[in-house]
């Protein structure tokens, strides 16, 4: 089923519908399960990121796919499903890198670092092996997709 899901998730149609549907469903399921379940995690591992809003200063909760790494770190991808603009949560992390993720029912305080240079290249290569549709998202946008490494603090 994964190859089919990957093909569908790489389409422009998915990019139009998913940003409205997937996060809303994830928030509901996450809340009802007491933080133990993310619906989208059936395709990819996921976290719920709580970060301080760059403009509002208020906590913002965003369900996101992630790539867990050895040692307890996570890589988050600001792909925005291949849409032209950076997702808002990336601006939040740039302004306020101290955040928290809900991972498998546990709240984990983290610090976010925007990846650049060789670190970004290595992470991007790993992400393309992990979830190939990220390549399709990158091909549709002129911006460089932001990658963040979250380290527990």
N, C-alpha and C positions, 0 to 999 in steps of 0.2 A: 504494500500500500504506500510506502514512503516514496517511491519514484513517481507515482500518480500525484500524491500530495505536493511534491516538489514541483512538478510540471504545472499544476493548477496555481500554486502560490507564486509562480514566476510570471503569471499573465497580468496584463494591464487591467483586465476586469477584476481580478482579485485585489489589485492595488486600489481600485476605486471603492470596493465594498468593504474590504477587511478593516481599514482604519476606523470605520464607524461600528462595525459589528463585533469584531474580536475583542477589543478592550472592554466594551460594555459587558459582554458575556463573561469575560474573565473576572471583572470586578464583582459581579453578582455571585458567581460560583465560589470565588475566593472568600467572600464575606460569609456565604452560607455554610461553607466547609470549615469555618474557623481558621482560615489561612493555610489549610493543608492541600487544597486542590486548585490548580489553574487549568481551565479547559484547553487552552492552547498548548499546554505542556504535553498534550497527547502527541503533538508533532515535534516540538522542540522543548528543551528544558526552559523553565521560565521563573522569573521573580516578580514581585511587586516592589517597585522602587518608590520610596518616599523621599522626596527631595524638596528643599525650600524653593518656592517659585522665584525666578529671577526678577520679576516685576512686582509681584504681589507680596512676597515675603511670607506667604502662607504655605503650609505643607501640601504637596501635590503627590497623589498616589497614582502610579502608572504601571499596569501590567506589561512586562516586556519579555521577549525571548532573550535567552542568554546562552553563552558558551561557558560552562564551568571549566575551570582549569585545575590542574594538580596544585595542591597547597591551599585550596580554599578560595582562590580568586575567581572572578567572573569577568567575561568580556561582554559589553553591551554594544549593540550596533545601531547607530542612528540612521537606519536605512529609510525609515518612513514609508516602507513598502514600495520604494522606487518613485516616490513623489518628489517634486522639485525642491521643496523647502526642508530644512533641518527640522526634526521634531522638537517641540517645545521643551521636552525633558532634557535635551542636550544643552540648551541655554541655561537651564536650572543648574545642571552639574558644573558648567563652566563658571557660573557665578558663585555657587555654593557647593563645593566638592564633598563636604561632609554630608552623608546621607545614610539611609538604612534600606535594606532589602528584606523582604519576607521570602525565605527559602525553605520549602518543605515544612511549613508551619512554624519555623523559627525566625525571629527578628534578629538580623545581623547588622550592627553598625559598620559602615564602610566608608572608605575615602576613594573618590573617583579621580583618575588621571586620564586626560586626553592623550591618546597614543599618537606619536609622530615618528617620522624617520624609520629606522630599522625595526623598532618595536612595533610600529603600525604595520609595516610590510609583513613581518612574521605572523602577527595576529590575523591580518587579512587572508594570508595563504591558509592558515589553519581554519578560519571561518568558511572559506570556500570549500574546503574538504568536508567540514562539518555540516554545512547547509548550502549547497550549490546555488539555490535561487538568489543569494546575495549578489552573485555576479550579474544576474539579469537586472536586479534593482540598480546596481552601479552603472550599467550600460544605458539606463534611461535618464540619468541625471547628469548635469554638468558640474555639480558640486562634489567635493570630496566627502564621502560618507564618514561621519565622525565615529571613532571607536574609543570606548572608555574601558579601562581596566579598573575593576572595583576590588579593593583589598580590605579585608576585615581589619577593624581597628579596635 
